[in-house]
Amino acid sequence: MPKLGYLLPTRERVMEGQGETGPLLALAEKAEGLGFDSIWVGDSVTAKPRHDPLTLLAAVAGRTKKAELGTAVLLPALRNPVLLAHQVATLDQLCEGRLILGIGIAADTPAVRRDFEATGVPFDKRVARMNEAMLLCRALWTGQPVDWTGLWTVKQGTVGPTPHRPGGPPIWYGGFQPAGRARTGRLYDGWFPSQPKPEEYAAQLKDVRSAARTAGRDPAAIAAAMYVTLVIDDDPARADATMNDYLVRYYRMPAAETRDRERCFAGTEAGAAAWIKSYADAGASHIMLRFAGDIERQLDIAARIKRALGW
Amino acid sequence: MPKLGYLLPTRERVMEGHHETGPLLKLAETAERLGYDSIWVGDSVTARPRHDPLTLLAAVAARTRRAELGTAVLLPALRNPVLLAHQVATLDRIAEGRLILGIGIAADMPAIRREFEAMGVPFDKRVGRMNEAMRLCKALWTGQPVDWSKLWTVKQGTVGPTPHRPGGPPIWFGGGLPAGRERTGRLYDGWFPNLPTPEEYPAQIAEVRAAAKAAGRDPQAITGAIYLTLAIDDDARRADDKINDYLANYYGVPAAGMRARQRSYAGSAEGAKAWIKSYADAGATHVMLRFAGDHERHLELGSRIKRDLGWS
């Protein structure tokens, strides 16, 4: 049965000047109560400010019991991997193994370059930096003393608790271009893009799985996920306007550009149900929804769609 | 009324191979229910492994309503200050302003030097690094775009939400030496040592306050706190064995050395009460207790002492 996830509006709330976390925790509890399978939080430090995802997810872990919790997506290259391994392991203990670590590389924009500068990390070779960081995290998550000489130097290092799940949480990579698909199959546990259309998804997922096979990994063990943005409204023109307005405010670029790059749906409940189902039919087993516009109402509608689809 | 705090045994649990956080969150809930004013978590990454304090405190914040939450003590020099400001601001939001940021510099030993190396941070000048890091955090906590170019470079940077409390959580410094007392008065909001005896405390806090005054700050606004370790047992010899075992186990060095360097108490509940009170009499307004094992029982005893002292 495909799983349905929900992204907490941390960026949106900070943009609106509402820094409180109480309402975000209430949304997480509501999503779990409505039967959502997972709750997600995005990441950015100074480029598109929002709450720190690992800290917020620790609080969500303290308030939920069943839903999986994930980052959509974390930028590991901005963080020291020893400290990251340490924090993620503590978080995975707090949620008792419900964590999914969605990771990505940020787009090359001036704000993201400033993000790297502020966190003291070179921007160049950030993909290799991310890959080595995740390898080092996995080494530390074994609980065995780690010796490492690469971008980082560790001598017989161990960090705090090991994660709840032996070996650590599954790592899903958000890369969508051919190189990103190959990297996912070669190194990671799930594929979590926001770009493919339903009709493109199956072929791209096949690239991921064949890269896994080539690397001697089990292709079927790789989770197939999808990050989508929706406005559900019975008035299609209003849905469209809400979506465009949301994307412009969020990304500060013309909505058409973002809609060309990221998969978005604006329209009726029946249309949303068919669109979500089309990804499942294309092979996605975990679909994460980001809502533009009013959240409470759309959470209820999405929960109804989930039931109607028999998920 | 002096406040009484309780340190969660994160290091102890990891040493025992109990990595689960469920029992730690339960201890936090128990402490709050018993009336403790604050709940604390220590810090170390690879030197003395334990849970990450900011992550764990976020969950404690979600499970408690009233108790203050603090780090005892966080090592800011190990962390990038922009990420630290970001995490602390989010944590203070979750705690709705109940956060106290206890900070310190670690002792100079091989394990700590390896820790700095693993985190990619130079060990030299770590005090200057900590002070600049905290200044940068405070700048970011205003919510105004920050330009910074010293150890770190920030251009028109802002991070996530601002903290719940305008300007951010109070910062308490754990420095026990003269330079640390002076630094506390000049830069920080509280003094949180584990070194002074009750007899030494008044003169030392007077130095902190004098340094505050010299820096043009309000000396009375600086909190006087103390970090204490206790084994309470009516059998004095058993209490002594417990604290010696605990310290030797925790630090991997002979207990006598640690007992000379950190204030600890082993003995009856009556004696513990008098000892805790002696710090309040000496001017401490926030006393944090670290228990040498046996947490449920010690928590009860500590809460009874609190009631007996009229601190609730």
Contacts between the chains, C-beta under 8 A, distances in Angstrom:
chain1	res1	chain2	res2	distance
A	10	B	160	7.7
A	13	B	161	7.9
A	14	B	160	5.8
A	14	B	161	5.6
A	19	B	89	7.9
A	19	B	93	5.7
A	19	B	160	7.4
A	19	B	161	2.8
A	19	B	162	5.8
A	19	B	164	7.8
A	20	B	93	6.2
A	20	B	161	7.7
A	20	B	164	7.8
A	21	B	90	7.2
A	21	B	93	4.5
A	21	B	94	4.8
A	21	B	161	7.8
A	22	B	96	7.4
A	25	B	62	6.6
A	25	B	94	7.7
A	45	B	82	6.1
A	45	B	83	6.4
A	45	B	86	5.7
A	45	B	159	6.0
A	45	B	160	7.9
A	46	B	82	6.7
A	46	B	154	7.3
A	46	B	157	4.2
A	46	B	158	6.3
A	46	B	159	5.8
A	49	B	158	5.4
A	49	B	159	5.6
A	49	B	160	4.8
A	49	B	161	7.9
A	50	B	160	5.3
A	50	B	161	7.9
A	51	B	90	4.6
A	51	B	93	7.1
A	51	B	160	5.1
A	51	B	161	6.0
A	52	B	83	7.8
A	52	B	86	4.9
A	52	B	87	4.6
A	52	B	89	7.7
A	52	B	90	4.2
A	52	B	91	8.0
A	52	B	160	6.2
A	54	B	55	6.1
A	54	B	87	7.5
A	55	B	54	6.1
A	55	B	55	6.5
A	55	B	58	4.7
A	55	B	87	5.0
A	55	B	90	4.3
A	55	B	91	5.3
A	55	B	94	7.1
A	56	B	58	7.2
A	56	B	90	5.8
A	56	B	94	7.2
A	58	B	55	4.7
A	58	B	56	7.2
A	58	B	58	3.6
A	58	B	59	4.7
A	58	B	62	7.6
A	59	B	58	4.6
A	59	B	59	6.3
A	59	B	61	6.1
A	59	B	62	4.0
A	59	B	94	4.6
A	60	B	62	7.6
A	61	B	59	5.9
A	61	B	62	7.9
A	62	B	25	6.8
A	62	B	58	7.4
A	62	B	59	3.8
A	62	B	60	7.5
A	62	B	61	7.7
A	62	B	62	3.4
A	62	B	63	5.1
A	63	B	62	5.1
A	78	B	83	7.3
A	79	B	80	7.8
A	79	B	83	6.5
A	80	B	79	7.9
A	80	B	80	7.1
A	80	B	119	5.4
A	80	B	120	5.8
A	82	B	45	6.2
A	82	B	46	6.7
A	82	B	118	4.7
A	82	B	119	5.8
A	83	B	45	6.3
A	83	B	52	7.8
A	83	B	78	7.3
A	83	B	79	6.6
A	83	B	119	6.3
A	86	B	45	5.5
A	86	B	52	5.0
A	87	B	52	4.5
A	87	B	54	7.5
A	87	B	55	5.0
A	89	B	52	7.8
A	90	B	21	7.2
A	90	B	51	4.5
A	90	B	52	4.2
A	90	B	55	4.3
A	90	B	56	5.8
A	91	B	52	8.0
A	91	B	55	5.4
A	93	B	19	5.9
A	93	B	20	6.1
A	93	B	21	4.5
A	93	B	51	7.2
A	94	B	21	4.9
A	94	B	25	7.9
A	94	B	55	7.0
A	94	B	56	7.2
A	94	B	59	4.8
A	96	B	20	7.9
A	96	B	22	7.4
A	114	B	154	7.9
A	114	B	155	5.4
A	114	B	156	7.5
A	114	B	157	6.7
A	117	B	153	5.4
A	117	B	154	7.5
A	117	B	155	7.0
A	118	B	82	4.6
A	118	B	152	6.9
A	118	B	153	6.9
A	118	B	154	4.6
A	118	B	155	7.6
A	118	B	157	5.0
A	119	B	80	5.2
A	119	B	82	5.5
A	119	B	83	5.9
A	120	B	80	5.6
A	120	B	152	6.1
A	152	B	118	6.9
A	152	B	120	6.1
A	153	B	117	5.5
A	153	B	118	6.9
A	153	B	120	8.0
A	154	B	46	7.4
A	154	B	114	7.9
A	154	B	117	7.6
A	154	B	118	4.6
A	155	B	114	5.2
A	155	B	117	7.0
A	155	B	118	7.6
A	156	B	114	7.5
A	157	B	46	4.3
A	157	B	114	6.9
A	157	B	118	5.1
A	158	B	46	6.4
A	158	B	49	5.4
A	159	B	45	5.9
A	159	B	46	5.8
A	159	B	49	5.5
A	160	B	10	7.7
A	160	B	14	5.8
A	160	B	19	7.7
A	160	B	45	7.7
A	160	B	49	4.6
A	160	B	50	5.2
A	160	B	51	5.1
A	160	B	52	6.3
A	161	B	14	5.7
A	161	B	19	3.2
A	161	B	20	7.8
A	161	B	21	7.7
A	161	B	49	7.9
A	161	B	50	7.9
A	161	B	51	5.9
A	162	B	19	5.9
A	164	B	19	7.9
A	164	B	20	7.7
